Amino acid sequence: MLLILTNSLDGTTDEIVRRIGSDQVFRFNVDLWHDYQFFVDQNGFCLTDPTSRTCNSADVRSAYVRKPSFDEPLSIPEGGCPEAWVRAQVSYFLQEIYNWCHQQGLIRLVEKGAQKRFGKFSQMWAAARHFPVPAWQFTRGRPIELDVAPYIVKPLTADFIGDYKLLFTTRAIPTELDPSYPWLFQQEVSASHDVTVVYVSGRCFAFGLDRTSFSGVDWRKHINREELTWMPWRLSEDDVARIWDFMRDARLDFGRLDFLACGDTLHFLEVNTNGQWAWLDENGEHGIFDAVIHQLTYGWRQ
């Protein structure tokens, strides 16, 4: 049985379950914790889902981390919030389930918490050994001395600002920003395409997006607002070798790497260690689903 740690809104998990077969998958939706029963003792664990299906630790043949997160934000009053307390307990419990699976060698593809071990700074330091990386700096509390050349400002996290607003990657004039706030600046690259590469245990699935097809510098700002046409992108043998070397250095079996294409050169931006990818292969025609499912089920699925 494949154990997937996720949430109820993750469409990628929906499709994986459909393709493998619900009888061979146990899905734990952390946001619906109140619909599950769970039990842990010295012998292992037992999970029961809302349909009364059970998953005993002895039944698990592989485990996959998708998006085990609480998507509904909490407003915590001054006197505290029982739901916040329960979420903390459930998150701790889920981490221990992951730890058990990891100790048993059952985790496939995604390392839970890799984004903390290998964050944006670490990624760019490592990537500089393999790819061109646009010049960058993170600063707070010092005079911003960057010139007026094109720069972009990027967030380190996807946390909300105030009333559920996000800071997307955007053009900025550094000297016009308040140095009392922390800023990540990166030199803007004049590129023809965004390129994203889904890396699945050594296999690379690349797609390109014409940057004239959207406004601004961050295509993610337009998700669910307008159609963005990602087309298969041909990587050179050198590109593939660089990606292999980088991912080996990063100790990652999976990731979605983002680049900017300038002619034949790919400039590294970041790797999302558990990035969304199903939208690139919704019909399964490019082979990403097949590659992921093979890695999740090899050795036990008939």
Secondary structure, 3 states (H helix, E strand, C coil): CEEEEECCCCHHHHHHHHHHCHHHEEEEEHHHHHHCEEEEECCEEEEECCCCCEEEHHHCCEEEECCCCCCCCCCCCCCCCHHHHHHHHHHHHHHHHHHHHHHCCCECCCCCCHHHHCCHHHHHHHHCCCCCCCCEEEECCCCCCCCCCCEEEECCCCCCECCCECCCCEEECHHHCCCCCCEEEEECCCCCEEEEEEEECCEEEEEEEEHHHCCCCCHHHHCCCCCCCCEECCCCHHHHHHHHHHHHHHCCCEEEEEEEEECCEEEEEEEECCCCCHHHCCCCCCCHHHHHHHHHHCCCCC
